[in-house]
Amino acid sequence: MFTGIIETLGIIKQLQKDNDNLHITISSPLAHELKIDQSVAHNGVCLTVVAINDDQYTVTAIRETIEKTNLGEWKTGDIINLERAMKLGDRLDGHIVQGHVDQTGICKSIEEASGSWYYAFEYDSQFSNITIEKGSITVNGVSLTVVNSKANEFSVAIIPYTHEHTNFKTFVVGTKVNLEFDVVGKYVARLHALRN
């Protein structure tokens, strides 16, 4: 379980295919604090640490994860958002995030607004995921509040701190992002579908 509050950024150092799996080596200040078998969210994708070497560590993604996320587009040198699993008893500063990406979305526009930024994202509505105004959404692992919710599109407002300390600063129109929709909303939508 995660909160969507990004701890630090990592840099992809190596991508190695192994049959259908992808081994990803990341340089990060967190590496010294990690241990084998620990879960870390990478742009919102929960992956297990399988090796640690100085300031770098390696995780492995299986084919299903690669197909449902933007991992297949990662390149050496890319900057990714990192968050370790939450500790029981800590404050929940973001919202409940599982680290299970529902689908990807595409950045449709970026608008600067006197020191802040509005990012609009579009996603495929065939998966029946929804957003609501002032509800929670996770974009590349970042817990955010939805503004301007539409059928298959939403916007988020980014403050300067979030812009500087996440990979939002690298986004351009057309950037593919990982989306995890609010878990409570998913349960409500599922119950509603079962009753109809």
PASEBA-1860 file (N, C-alpha, C; in nm, 3 decimals):
! residues 196
1> MFTGIIET> 0.084/-0.119/0.000/0.000/0.000/0.000/0.088/0.124/0.000 ~ 0.047/0.224/-0.075/0.124/0.347/-0.089/0.031/0.466/-0.063 ~ 0.090/0.586/-0.064/0.011/0.706/-0.038/0.005/0.800/-0.158 ~ 0.093/0.780/-0.255/0.099/0.873/-0.367/0.181/0.997/-0.338 ~ 0.253/0.998/-0.226/0.344/1.108/-0.195/0.485/1.062/-0.234 ~ 0.539/1.120/-0.339/0.667/1.077/-0.395/0.780/1.112/-0.299 ~ 0.867/1.012/-0.272/0.980/1.034/-0.182/1.100/1.096/-0.253 ~ 1.129/1.045/-0.372/1.245/1.093/-0.446/1.232/1.049/-0.591
9> LGIIKQLQ> 1.327/1.091/-0.671/1.331/1.052/-0.811/1.442/0.950/-0.833 ~ 1.428/0.867/-0.934/1.532/0.773/-0.973/1.563/0.790/-1.120 ~ 1.680/0.742/-1.160/1.722/0.748/-1.300/1.743/0.605/-1.349 ~ 1.681/0.571/-1.460/1.697/0.436/-1.517/1.837/0.423/-1.576 ~ 1.911/0.324/-1.525/2.048/0.301/-1.569/2.060/0.187/-1.668 ~ 1.973/0.087/-1.654/1.983/-0.028/-1.744/1.846/-0.095/-1.758 ~ 1.816/-0.140/-1.879/1.696/-0.217/-1.910/1.741/-0.345/-1.977 ~ 1.706/-0.458/-1.918/1.752/-0.587/-1.971/1.634/-0.682/-1.989
17> KDNDNLHI> 1.610/-0.722/-2.113/1.503/-0.818/-2.142/1.549/-0.958/-2.101 ~ 1.456/-1.036/-2.046/1.481/-1.175/-2.008/1.354/-1.252/-2.038 ~ 1.347/-1.311/-2.159/1.223/-1.370/-2.209/1.114/-1.263/-2.207 ~ 1.002/-1.285/-2.138/0.896/-1.184/-2.133/0.915/-1.083/-2.021 ~ 1.016/-1.102/-1.938/1.040/-1.013/-1.825/1.133/-0.898/-1.864 ~ 1.128/-0.793/-1.783/1.217/-0.678/-1.802/1.282/-0.646/-1.668 ~ 1.416/-0.655/-1.661/1.491/-0.617/-1.542/1.529/-0.470/-1.556 ~ 1.494/-0.392/-1.455/1.515/-0.247/-1.459/1.609/-0.209/-1.345
25> TISSPLAH> 1.723/-0.149/-1.379/1.819/-0.103/-1.279/1.808/0.048/-1.267 ~ 1.795/0.094/-1.143/1.766/0.234/-1.114/1.870/0.289/-1.017 ~ 1.918/0.408/-1.045/2.005/0.480/-0.952/1.917/0.572/-0.868 ~ 1.932/0.562/-0.735/1.846/0.642/-0.647/1.910/0.657/-0.510 ~ 1.885/0.771/-0.443/1.932/0.788/-0.305/1.867/0.686/-0.210 ~ 1.756/0.626/-0.250/1.687/0.527/-0.166/1.758/0.392/-0.163 ~ 1.846/0.367/-0.260/1.905/0.234/-0.275/1.968/0.183/-0.147 ~ 2.037/0.271/-0.073/2.106/0.230/0.051/2.008/0.189/0.161
33> ELKIDQSV> 1.883/0.232/0.150/1.784/0.202/0.254/1.695/0.083/0.217 ~ 1.708/0.032/0.097/1.622/-0.077/0.051/1.677/-0.212/0.093 ~ 1.591/-0.313/0.084/1.633/-0.451/0.105/1.566/-0.538/-0.001 ~ 1.626/-0.654/-0.025/1.570/-0.748/-0.121/1.429/-0.787/-0.078 ~ 1.339/-0.801/-0.173/1.197/-0.836/-0.154/1.110/-0.717/-0.113 ~ 1.166/-0.598/-0.102/1.088/-0.481/-0.064/1.010/-0.429/-0.184 ~ 0.890/-0.377/-0.158/0.807/-0.319/-0.264/0.833/-0.170/-0.275 ~ 0.850/-0.125/-0.398/0.870/0.017/-0.427/0.781/0.052/-0.546
41> AHNGVCLT> 0.714/0.166/-0.538/0.632/0.214/-0.650/0.721/0.295/-0.744 ~ 0.717/0.258/-0.873/0.795/0.323/-0.978/0.696/0.383/-1.077 ~ 0.682/0.516/-1.075/0.577/0.582/-1.154/0.442/0.517/-1.125 ~ 0.423/0.478/-0.998/0.296/0.421/-0.955/0.285/0.271/-0.972 ~ 0.388/0.205/-1.024/0.385/0.060/-1.045/0.462/-0.008/-0.932 ~ 0.394/-0.093/-0.856/0.457/-0.165/-0.747/0.546/-0.276/-0.804 ~ 0.677/-0.267/-0.777/0.773/-0.367/-0.823/0.861/-0.410/-0.707 ~ 0.909/-0.534/-0.710/0.987/-0.592/-0.601/1.136/-0.578/-0.628
49> VVAINDDQ> 1.210/-0.533/-0.527/1.355/-0.521/-0.537/1.416/-0.661/-0.540 ~ 1.498/-0.688/-0.642/1.561/-0.821/-0.655/1.712/-0.816/-0.639 ~ 1.773/-0.698/-0.649/1.917/-0.684/-0.631/1.949/-0.541/-0.592 ~ 2.057/-0.525/-0.514/2.103/-0.393/-0.472/2.255/-0.389/-0.489 ~ 2.306/-0.280/-0.548/2.449/-0.263/-0.568/2.484/-0.116/-0.552 ~ 2.540/-0.081/-0.436/2.575/0.058/-0.404/2.452/0.148/-0.415 ~ 2.456/0.248/-0.504/2.344/0.342/-0.514/2.245/0.301/-0.622 ~ 2.251/0.175/-0.665/2.159/0.125/-0.767/2.089/-0.001/-0.717
57> YTVTAIRE> 1.968/-0.021/-0.766/1.895/-0.144/-0.735/1.819/-0.189/-0.859 ~ 1.778/-0.315/-0.858/1.710/-0.373/-0.973/1.575/-0.430/-0.932 ~ 1.477/-0.409/-1.019/1.343/-0.467/-1.004/1.310/-0.540/-1.133 ~ 1.212/-0.629/-1.127/1.171/-0.704/-1.245/1.022/-0.685/-1.271 ~ 0.990/-0.658/-1.397/0.850/-0.645/-1.439/0.815/-0.761/-1.532 ~ 0.697/-0.819/-1.512/0.650/-0.927/-1.598/0.573/-0.869/-1.717 ~ 0.542/-0.954/-1.815/0.477/-0.907/-1.938/0.346/-0.833/-1.911 ~ 0.260/-0.886/-1.822/0.132/-0.820/-1.794/0.153/-0.678/-1.745
65> TIEKTNLG> 0.250/-0.658/-1.657/0.279/-0.524/-1.606/0.326/-0.433/-1.718 ~ 0.413/-0.484/-1.803/0.466/-0.405/-1.914/0.352/-0.364/-2.008 ~ 0.259/-0.456/-2.033/0.149/-0.427/-2.126/0.047/-0.329/-2.071 ~ 0.027/-0.327/-1.938/-0.076/-0.241/-1.879/-0.025/-0.105/-1.834 ~ 0.105/-0.082/-1.843/0.165/0.042/-1.795/0.249/0.106/-1.904 ~ 0.320/0.213/-1.867/0.409/0.276/-1.964/0.552/0.223/-1.955 ~ 0.574/0.113/-1.882/0.709/0.058/-1.867/0.773/0.022/-2.001 ~ 0.694/-0.022/-2.095/0.747/-0.060/-2.225/0.810/0.055/-2.301
73> EWKTGDII> 0.782/0.177/-2.259/0.838/0.296/-2.325/0.956/0.355/-2.250 ~ 0.989/0.297/-2.134/1.101/0.351/-2.057/1.232/0.335/-2.132 ~ 1.321/0.436/-2.114/1.452/0.435/-2.176/1.558/0.465/-2.071 ~ 1.680/0.421/-2.098/1.792/0.455/-2.012/1.801/0.608/-2.002 ~ 1.814/0.658/-1.879/1.821/0.802/-1.855/1.689/0.864/-1.814 ~ 1.578/0.791/-1.831/1.448/0.844/-1.790/1.444/0.866/-1.639 ~ 1.371/0.969/-1.599/1.351/1.001/-1.458/1.216/0.945/-1.415 ~ 1.215/0.871/-1.303/1.091/0.812/-1.255/1.065/0.849/-1.110
81> NLERAMKL> 0.936/0.854/-1.075/0.893/0.882/-0.938/0.904/0.756/-0.853 ~ 0.955/0.770/-0.731/0.973/0.657/-0.641/0.905/0.681/-0.507 ~ 0.839/0.575/-0.457/0.781/0.578/-0.323/0.789/0.438/-0.263 ~ 0.842/0.429/-0.141/0.839/0.302/-0.070/0.701/0.281/-0.010 ~ 0.669/0.155/0.021/0.539/0.123/0.082/0.523/0.198/0.214 ~ 0.399/0.234/0.244/0.373/0.308/0.368/0.391/0.218/0.489 ~ 0.428/0.280/0.600/0.442/0.207/0.726/0.310/0.214/0.802 ~ 0.272/0.104/0.865/0.152/0.102/0.946/0.167/0.202/1.060
89> GDRLDGHI> 0.070/0.289/1.076/0.074/0.389/1.182/0.120/0.526/1.134 ~ 0.174/0.534/1.010/0.213/0.665/0.957/0.091/0.743/0.912 ~ 0.109/0.874/0.897/0.001/0.956/0.843/-0.022/0.919/0.696 ~ -0.147/0.923/0.655/-0.183/0.900/0.515/-0.200/1.037/0.451 ~ -0.089/1.093/0.401/-0.091/1.230/0.349/-0.154/1.241/0.211 ~ -0.149/1.134/0.132/-0.209/1.138/-0.001/-0.345/1.071/0.003 ~ -0.357/0.956/-0.063/-0.477/0.873/-0.052/-0.432/0.727/-0.065 ~ -0.522/0.633/-0.047/-0.486/0.492/-0.054/-0.454/0.456/-0.199
97> VQGHVDQT> -0.328/0.416/-0.220/-0.278/0.380/-0.352/-0.226/0.237/-0.344 ~ -0.270/0.151/-0.435/-0.230/0.011/-0.431/-0.102/-0.019/-0.508 ~ -0.065/0.069/-0.599/0.050/0.040/-0.683/0.015/-0.052/-0.798 ~ -0.116/-0.066/-0.826/-0.167/-0.148/-0.935/-0.227/-0.055/-1.040 ~ -0.154/-0.030/-1.144/-0.199/0.064/-1.248/-0.320/0.007/-1.320 ~ -0.424/0.088/-1.335/-0.546/0.046/-1.404/-0.532/0.055/-1.555 ~ -0.468/0.162/-1.601/-0.450/0.183/-1.744/-0.358/0.303/-1.762 ~ -0.323/0.329/-1.887/-0.241/0.445/-1.916/-0.330/0.558/-1.968
105> GICKSIEE> -0.275/0.677/-1.966/-0.341/0.794/-2.021/-0.239/0.876/-2.099 ~ -0.287/0.973/-2.173/-0.201/1.058/-2.256/-0.218/1.203/-2.212 ~ -0.107/1.273/-2.193/-0.112/1.416/-2.161/-0.161/1.491/-2.284 ~ -0.273/1.561/-2.268/-0.333/1.633/-2.381/-0.297/1.780/-2.384 ~ -0.272/1.839/-2.267/-0.234/1.981/-2.264/-0.166/2.014/-2.132 ~ -0.082/2.117/-2.138/-0.014/2.170/-2.020/-0.032/2.321/-2.024 ~ -0.087/2.375/-1.917/-0.116/2.518/-1.913/-0.054/2.578/-1.787 ~ 0.033/2.676/-1.805/0.091/2.745/-1.690/-0.010/2.846/-1.638
113> ASGSWYYA> -0.021/2.856/-1.505/-0.123/2.943/-1.446/-0.064/3.020/-1.328 ~ 0.015/3.122/-1.358/0.072/3.211/-1.257/0.146/3.135/-1.146 ~ 0.238/3.050/-1.186/0.320/2.977/-1.089/0.279/2.833/-1.067 ~ 0.161/2.796/-1.110/0.117/2.657/-1.103/0.096/2.607/-1.247 ~ 0.058/2.479/-1.258/0.036/2.421/-1.390/-0.091/2.337/-1.388 ~ -0.165/2.341/-1.498/-0.278/2.250/-1.519/-0.238/2.150/-1.629 ~ -0.250/2.022/-1.594/-0.223/1.915/-1.689/-0.354/1.843/-1.717 ~ -0.387/1.827/-1.845/-0.507/1.752/-1.884/-0.464/1.617/-1.941
121> FEYDSQFS> -0.537/1.512/-1.903/-0.508/1.376/-1.948/-0.633/1.312/-2.006 ~ -0.612/1.233/-2.110/-0.721/1.158/-2.173/-0.691/1.010/-2.158 ~ -0.796/0.929/-2.136/-0.778/0.784/-2.121/-0.891/0.713/-2.193 ~ -0.869/0.586/-2.223/-0.966/0.504/-2.295/-1.081/0.469/-2.201 ~ -1.203/0.502/-2.240/-1.319/0.480/-2.152/-1.370/0.335/-2.156 ~ -1.315/0.250/-2.242/-1.365/0.112/-2.253/-1.342/0.031/-2.126 ~ -1.250/0.076/-2.038/-1.223/0.002/-1.915/-1.316/0.042/-1.801 ~ -1.407/0.134/-1.826/-1.509/0.179/-1.729/-1.451/0.246/-1.606
129> NITIEKGS> -1.329/0.298/-1.615/-1.275/0.377/-1.504/-1.333/0.517/-1.509 ~ -1.351/0.575/-1.391/-1.413/0.709/-1.385/-1.336/0.796/-1.287 ~ -1.351/0.925/-1.309/-1.305/1.024/-1.211/-1.425/1.107/-1.170 ~ -1.412/1.172/-1.055/-1.515/1.267/-1.012/-1.446/1.396/-0.970 ~ -1.518/1.504/-0.983/-1.466/1.635/-0.944/-1.424/1.631/-0.796 ~ -1.301/1.675/-0.769/-1.241/1.678/-0.635/-1.212/1.538/-0.580 ~ -1.224/1.435/-0.663/-1.186/1.301/-0.622/-1.036/1.281/-0.636 ~ -0.989/1.163/-0.599/-0.846/1.133/-0.606/-0.812/1.056/-0.733
137> ITVNGVSL> -0.692/1.081/-0.782/-0.636/1.009/-0.897/-0.486/0.998/-0.873 ~ -0.426/0.891/-0.923/-0.282/0.877/-0.916/-0.227/0.881/-1.057 ~ -0.138/0.976/-1.084/-0.075/0.992/-1.215/0.075/0.968/-1.197 ~ 0.127/0.863/-1.260/0.268/0.825/-1.242/0.306/0.815/-1.095 ~ 0.211/0.765/-1.014/0.236/0.744/-0.873/0.212/0.863/-0.784 ~ 0.172/0.977/-0.841/0.151/1.100/-0.764/0.003/1.113/-0.728 ~ -0.027/1.123/-0.599/-0.164/1.143/-0.552/-0.207/1.285/-0.582 ~ -0.318/1.299/-0.657/-0.364/1.431/-0.699/-0.516/1.441/-0.688
145> TVVNSKAN> -0.564/1.565/-0.691/-0.708/1.592/-0.687/-0.755/1.625/-0.828 ~ -0.864/1.562/-0.868/-0.919/1.580/-1.002/-0.990/1.715/-1.012 ~ -0.963/1.784/-1.121/-1.043/1.902/-1.158/-1.090/1.880/-1.301 ~ -1.203/1.937/-1.333/-1.257/1.930/-1.469/-1.274/1.784/-1.515 ~ -1.346/1.706/-1.435/-1.370/1.565/-1.467/-1.468/1.552/-1.583 ~ -1.431/1.470/-1.682/-1.517/1.441/-1.796/-1.524/1.291/-1.815 ~ -1.595/1.245/-1.917/-1.618/1.102/-1.938/-1.488/1.024/-1.951 ~ -1.394/1.073/-2.027/-1.266/1.001/-2.043/-1.148/1.098/-2.038
153> EFSVAIIP> -1.165/1.203/-1.960/-1.063/1.306/-1.952/-1.073/1.376/-1.817 ~ -0.962/1.423/-1.767/-0.960/1.500/-1.642/-0.837/1.589/-1.642 ~ -0.836/1.684/-1.551/-0.720/1.770/-1.532/-0.677/1.764/-1.386 ~ -0.552/1.800/-1.362/-0.500/1.814/-1.226/-0.421/1.944/-1.220 ~ -0.418/2.005/-1.103/-0.340/2.127/-1.081/-0.214/2.089/-1.005 ~ -0.100/2.135/-1.053/0.029/2.100/-0.996/0.093/2.225/-0.935 ~ 0.126/2.216/-0.807/0.194/2.327/-0.741/0.344/2.321/-0.771 ~ 0.417/2.431/-0.751/0.560/2.431/-0.783/0.639/2.320/-0.714
161> YTHEHTNF> 0.609/2.287/-0.588/0.683/2.181/-0.518/0.668/2.047/-0.590 ~ 0.545/2.013/-0.625/0.521/1.886/-0.694/0.588/1.888/-0.831 ~ 0.581/1.999/-0.900/0.645/2.011/-1.032/0.795/1.986/-1.021 ~ 0.858/2.040/-0.919/1.003/2.028/-0.904/1.046/1.891/-0.855 ~ 0.966/1.827/-0.769/1.009/1.704/-0.702/0.949/1.576/-0.761 ~ 0.885/1.584/-0.877/0.834/1.465/-0.946/0.874/1.476/-1.093 ~ 0.839/1.373/-1.171/0.875/1.381/-1.313/0.770/1.455/-1.396 ~ 0.675/1.522/-1.330/0.581/1.608/-1.405/0.658/1.712/-1.487
169> KTFVVGTK> 0.772/1.756/-1.436/0.850/1.858/-1.507/0.903/1.808/-1.642 ~ 0.901/1.676/-1.663/0.949/1.620/-1.791/0.836/1.596/-1.890 ~ 0.711/1.614/-1.848/0.597/1.584/-1.936/0.588/1.685/-2.050 ~ 0.547/1.633/-2.166/0.511/1.716/-2.281/0.378/1.663/-2.331 ~ 0.313/1.737/-2.418/0.190/1.688/-2.479/0.223/1.557/-2.552 ~ 0.147/1.452/-2.523/0.170/1.321/-2.581/0.239/1.223/-2.488 ~ 0.288/1.270/-2.373/0.352/1.180/-2.277/0.251/1.077/-2.227 ~ 0.290/0.949/-2.228/0.204/0.842/-2.176/0.233/0.826/-2.027
177> VNLEFDVV> 0.126/0.823/-1.946/0.140/0.814/-1.800/0.061/0.695/-1.747 ~ 0.100/0.650/-1.628/0.027/0.545/-1.558/-0.083/0.606/-1.474 ~ -0.202/0.547/-1.479/-0.317/0.596/-1.402/-0.366/0.487/-1.308 ~ -0.381/0.522/-1.182/-0.452/0.435/-1.087/-0.569/0.516/-1.033 ~ -0.689/0.467/-1.061/-0.809/0.536/-1.019/-0.838/0.505/-0.873 ~ -0.916/0.589/-0.808/-0.944/0.577/-0.665/-1.008/0.442/-0.634 ~ -0.950/0.369/-0.537/-0.995/0.233/-0.507/-1.139/0.231/-0.456 ~ -1.179/0.331/-0.378/-1.317/0.336/-0.328/-1.413/0.356/-0.445
185> GKYVARLH> -1.376/0.445/-0.537/-1.459/0.468/-0.655/-1.473/0.343/-0.740 ~ -1.367/0.263/-0.749/-1.373/0.139/-0.828/-1.470/0.039/-0.765 ~ -1.469/0.029/-0.632/-1.562/-0.061/-0.565/-1.707/-0.015/-0.584 ~ -1.731/0.115/-0.572/-1.866/0.168/-0.590/-1.913/0.143/-0.734 ~ -1.825/0.167/-0.832/-1.862/0.144/-0.972/-1.893/-0.004/-0.996 ~ -1.815/-0.092/-0.935/-1.837/-0.237/-0.952/-1.970/-0.280/-0.891 ~ -2.000/-0.230/-0.770/-2.126/-0.264/-0.706/-2.244/-0.213/-0.788 ~ -2.231/-0.092/-0.841/-2.338/-0.035/-0.924/-2.360/-0.122/-1.048
193> ALRN> -2.251/-0.167/-1.111/-2.262/-0.250/-1.232/-2.329/-0.384/-1.200 ~ -2.298/-0.441/-1.084/-2.356/-0.570/-1.045/-2.507/-0.560/-1.019 ~ -2.552/-0.444/-0.973/-2.694/-0.426/-0.940/-2.779/-0.392/-1.063 ~ -2.714/-0.355/-1.171/-2.790/-0.317/-1.293/-2.789/-0.429/-1.394
END
